[in-house]
């Protein structure tokens, strides 16, 4: 994690006084077990560059984490990328400049607009390059985005998804830091701490003078505060963010859309479509929901008349706990069949999942390496043999409508995303090999030339149960 700030032109040396860091001394501190260092790589009358590095302790990052017993805590980017973690660690080092309170003799320079060049990274974000530019360009920056090359010994991708961002603009050091302390967490879209009302105060303090007029104000507020009950508290300083997307207190993490937010989100459309298909099936007594997550789809399936058994298969403990809470709340309503949570994986055969009426893989296959898909599908269609199999997956052609970059995917864990023709070829090959009929369709708003944002395959077993 690093941030470089360079001032060029008249008074460039004042940068060291505004940062309150002596260029003759290396700033080297420990902050909650993590090492923060600041040094000057260039120091002349006309050009000064300060670089701040953070070296986190990976063990400290996971202490007291709810994911302590999950392997995923060892497979993440938190100790490498610029994020809210980075901002919290460097706040004490840059506090003087961030608050605009140098020594009295330098107060006038705190109001001076320098030609600043700012570089930070790596950044892990689900936003495309065009959205990143739309975050910074209205603030007067020229922006360049760099990507590293990715050299894998297996087929995955040719360039890294991590990005380095370089900004240049004429503004005060304080305003530049305010922009960064708001927008870096917006880019990363992750908080390492509990979000409460104090986040509103922080947003109003650092967003003063620029956020109210920013064209992506709503996106910034939603990704900062995340929860509707907090967004609704945003004062008139920001003219109240538009919060039509959701009506509950779940985190607002919409699929990236730079056009107007649809009335119904794509996730909701997928759930509605799957539920409608299951409702119209002649046989729907037993259902398997693979990759059930926190149980949103499984809970809806529990209200379908005629359903007698739902097996919600999920490998992660954290998601299972959320699903249990959701099922418990839903069970208070009449005519609800509570799903049975099963710890399991697509990579391990489980006899109790065999010969069910319906099996669902809702946005699951794209999280599996393509090289492992044949084995997974052989287990499903060759061993489990459901009467009906529903598979949904993103349509990569539609990413152009979302103005996403080439090779970008909609979620950082997606191993691939297929075109409509690729999905069609794959599904029809499976249908031929395992004696199924298959029907393809789309989910979401259709755009001519690009199709629908999601695609769905409905496999129906030929010959029914007699075809054992």
Secondary structure as GFF3:
##gff-version 3
##sequence-region A 1 468
A	DSSP	beta_strand	2	8	.	.	.	ID=ss1
A	DSSP	alpha_helix	14	19	.	.	.	ID=ss2
A	DSSP	beta_strand	27	31	.	.	.	ID=ss3
A	DSSP	beta_strand	34	43	.	.	.	ID=ss4
A	DSSP	beta_strand	47	55	.	.	.	ID=ss5
A	DSSP	alpha_helix	58	62	.	.	.	ID=ss6
A	DSSP	three_ten_helix	71	74	.	.	.	ID=ss7
A	DSSP	alpha_helix	84	99	.	.	.	ID=ss8
A	DSSP	three_ten_helix	104	106	.	.	.	ID=ss9
A	DSSP	alpha_helix	107	110	.	.	.	ID=ss10
A	DSSP	beta_strand	114	123	.	.	.	ID=ss11
A	DSSP	alpha_helix	129	136	.	.	.	ID=ss12
A	DSSP	three_ten_helix	137	139	.	.	.	ID=ss13
A	DSSP	beta_strand	142	149	.	.	.	ID=ss14
A	DSSP	beta_strand	159	171	.	.	.	ID=ss15
A	DSSP	alpha_helix	173	188	.	.	.	ID=ss16
A	DSSP	alpha_helix	197	207	.	.	.	ID=ss17
A	DSSP	three_ten_helix	211	213	.	.	.	ID=ss18
A	DSSP	alpha_helix	217	225	.	.	.	ID=ss19
A	DSSP	alpha_helix	228	231	.	.	.	ID=ss20
A	DSSP	three_ten_helix	236	238	.	.	.	ID=ss21
A	DSSP	alpha_helix	266	279	.	.	.	ID=ss22
A	DSSP	beta_strand	286	290	.	.	.	ID=ss23
A	DSSP	alpha_helix	296	301	.	.	.	ID=ss24
A	DSSP	beta_strand	309	313	.	.	.	ID=ss25
A	DSSP	alpha_helix	317	330	.	.	.	ID=ss26
A	DSSP	beta_strand	340	342	.	.	.	ID=ss27
A	DSSP	three_ten_helix	351	353	.	.	.	ID=ss28
A	DSSP	beta_strand	358	362	.	.	.	ID=ss29
A	DSSP	three_ten_helix	365	367	.	.	.	ID=ss30
A	DSSP	alpha_helix	370	377	.	.	.	ID=ss31
A	DSSP	pi_helix	378	384	.	.	.	ID=ss32
A	DSSP	beta_strand	388	394	.	.	.	ID=ss33
A	DSSP	three_ten_helix	396	400	.	.	.	ID=ss34
A	DSSP	alpha_helix	420	434	.	.	.	ID=ss35
A	DSSP	beta_strand	436	443	.	.	.	ID=ss36
A	DSSP	beta_strand	454	461	.	.	.	ID=ss37
A	DSSP	three_ten_helix	464	467	.	.	.	ID=ss38
###
